[in-house]
């Protein structure tokens, strides 16, 4: 596995928001909304990834040093949560959308990842 292990606070792209299916209108719309909201908060560059293959998207962002990938899936539509994948550990947790900005702000500051 190839990855660029930059400290989170130095990464040029702070997070990628990825809809699980690129042709599912509701997933894409939710992902775009999340990306816009996070970008407007000044957390750094938040990238919208819509390539369609979640595995390839994860690998691409590992290679460019993106610390977090935020996956918008069908559960996201029902529970208003997203899956947050950490680049270094590949661990995944669900975070409520209203808490996402605080989660990223904490973990992009250079401190350790909160669980």
C-alpha positions as CSV (number, residue, x, y, z in Angstrom):
1,X,0.0,0.0,0.0
2,X,1.4,3.3,-1.1
3,X,0.7,6.3,1.1
4,X,2.1,9.8,1.8
5,X,2.1,10.0,5.6
6,X,2.1,13.7,6.2
7,X,1.0,15.1,9.5
8,X,-2.7,15.9,9.2
9,X,-2.1,19.6,9.8
10,X,0.4,19.8,6.9
11,X,-1.7,17.8,4.3
12,X,-2.8,19.9,1.3
13,X,-6.2,18.2,1.2
14,X,-7.6,17.7,4.7
15,X,-10.5,15.4,3.8
16,X,-12.2,13.8,0.8
17,X,-16.0,13.4,0.8
18,X,-16.9,10.4,-1.2
19,X,-20.4,9.2,-2.1
20,X,-20.6,5.4,-2.2
21,X,-22.3,5.4,-5.6
22,X,-21.5,8.2,-8.0
23,X,-24.8,7.7,-9.9
24,X,-27.1,7.8,-6.9
25,X,-28.5,11.3,-6.8
26,X,-29.3,11.4,-3.1
27,X,-25.8,10.2,-2.0
28,X,-24.1,12.7,-4.3
29,X,-26.3,15.6,-3.1
30,X,-25.6,14.7,0.6
31,X,-21.9,14.4,-0.1
32,X,-21.8,17.8,-1.9
33,X,-23.7,19.4,1.0
34,X,-21.3,18.0,3.6
35,X,-18.3,19.1,1.5
36,X,-19.6,22.7,1.1
37,X,-20.4,23.0,4.8
38,X,-17.0,21.8,5.9
39,X,-15.2,23.9,3.3
40,X,-17.0,27.0,4.5
41,X,-15.8,26.5,8.0
42,X,-12.2,27.1,7.1
43,X,-10.8,23.6,8.0
44,X,-8.7,23.6,4.9
45,X,-9.2,22.0,1.5
46,X,-12.1,19.5,1.5
47,X,-12.2,17.5,-1.8
48,X,-15.3,16.1,-3.4
49,X,-14.4,12.7,-4.9
50,X,-16.9,11.2,-7.3
51,X,-14.9,8.6,-9.2
52,X,-17.3,5.8,-8.4
53,X,-15.0,3.2,-7.0
54,X,-14.6,3.6,-3.2
55,X,-11.5,1.4,-3.0
56,X,-9.7,3.3,-5.8
57,X,-10.8,6.6,-4.2
58,X,-9.3,5.5,-0.8
59,X,-6.0,4.5,-2.5
60,X,-5.8,7.7,-4.5
61,X,-6.2,9.8,-1.3
62,X,-3.7,7.6,0.6
63,X,-1.2,8.4,-2.1
64,X,-1.7,12.1,-2.0
65,X,-1.7,12.3,1.8
66,X,-5.3,13.1,2.5
67,X,-5.7,12.2,6.2
68,X,-9.4,11.5,6.2
69,X,-11.9,10.1,3.7
70,X,-15.6,10.7,4.6
71,X,-17.9,8.1,3.0
72,X,-21.5,9.0,2.4
73,X,-23.5,5.7,2.1
74,X,-27.1,4.6,2.4
75,X,-26.9,4.6,6.2
76,X,-25.8,8.3,6.0
77,X,-29.2,9.1,4.4
78,X,-31.1,7.3,7.2
79,X,-29.0,8.3,10.3
80,X,-27.2,11.5,9.3
81,X,-23.8,10.0,9.9
82,X,-20.8,9.4,7.7
83,X,-18.0,6.8,7.8
84,X,-14.7,8.5,8.6
85,X,-11.6,6.5,7.4
86,X,-8.2,7.4,8.9
87,X,-5.4,7.2,6.3
88,X,-2.7,5.9,8.6
89,X,-4.6,3.2,10.5
90,X,-7.3,2.5,7.9
91,X,-9.7,2.4,10.8
92,X,-13.2,3.5,10.2
93,X,-15.8,5.0,12.6
94,X,-19.2,6.5,12.1
95,X,-19.5,10.2,13.1
96,X,-22.8,12.2,13.2
97,X,-22.8,14.9,10.5
98,X,-23.4,17.7,13.0
99,X,-20.3,16.6,14.9
100,X,-18.1,16.2,11.9
101,X,-16.6,19.6,11.8
102,X,-15.5,19.4,15.5
103,X,-14.1,15.9,14.9
104,X,-12.0,17.1,11.9
105,X,-10.9,20.3,13.7
106,X,-9.6,18.2,16.6
107,X,-7.9,15.6,14.5
108,X,-6.4,18.0,11.9
109,X,-4.7,20.1,14.6
110,X,-1.8,17.6,14.9
111,X,-3.2,15.9,18.0
112,X,-3.9,12.2,18.1
113,X,-7.0,10.8,16.5
114,X,-10.1,10.6,18.7
115,X,-12.0,7.4,18.7
